[in-house]
Amino acid sequence: MSDDRLIVAMDVPHAVAGLELAQKLGNAVSFYKIGLGMLTGGGLALANELKAEHGKRIFLDMKLFDIGATVEAAVRGLAQFDIDFLTVHGDPHVVKAAKQGAAKSDMKILGVTILTSLDRQDLDNSLIREGDIADLVVERAGRAFDAGADGVIASPNEAALIRALPEAAGKLIVTPGVRPLGADKGDQKRIATPRSAIEAGADHIVVGRPIWQAADPRAAAKAIIAEFP
């Protein structure tokens, strides 16, 4: 049976490949992430089909960032689809606008803290203020919660620190950068195993390549679920 703490990232080229993956995974997976890479390949159509015809939960990973009015309008448009989670950047003005756009729906707004593919050197190159990444992530998470975010996206390394925040009570923590034991890191720099991510306080983990690149994706997904505490 499935465990919706596992969210499978549909990082495949188009909706046809996504539907084929979902068919291979069957009832082993109940929650899927569809991101920007899939958007022009029929991502929204795939989201609707997985939700309406297969009863799956959907995480739309758009990482929206713009002026408040534009974010609000974009989220209001997306809210017409039956989406469970939507990501925006965790900046307070973005989160507030997204919550206004989602006000008449059940869609949860998740604020992105700092991408799990980035390290301190990447932040320096982007002129992000000095400081330890974990400290910056926790501060951004707190500000996103204060702005009304239903949850945040952060690496497993920061999950426990975020969970300890008073503002995190009743909020979601979703962690990408999760790799099963023995899996290749890929482009992720701040990673953990499925078990350690959940034990640190994550409600959901996001896993892509270790599943869809596996010879047997269904077995790979079930093996990850078996790692959960």
Protein Blocks (a to p, Z undefined) as FASTA:
>chain_A
ZZfkbccddfbfblklmmmmmmmnmmmbcbdcddfklmmnopmmmmmmmmmmnopacddd
fkpacdfklmmmmmmmmmmpccfbdcddfbfklmmmmmmmmmmpcbdcdddfbdfkbcfk
lmmmnopaeddfklmmmmmmmmmmmnopabdcddfklmmmmmmpmklgopacddehiace
hiafkjafbdcdfklmmmnopabdcdfklmmmpmblmlmmmmmmmmpZZ
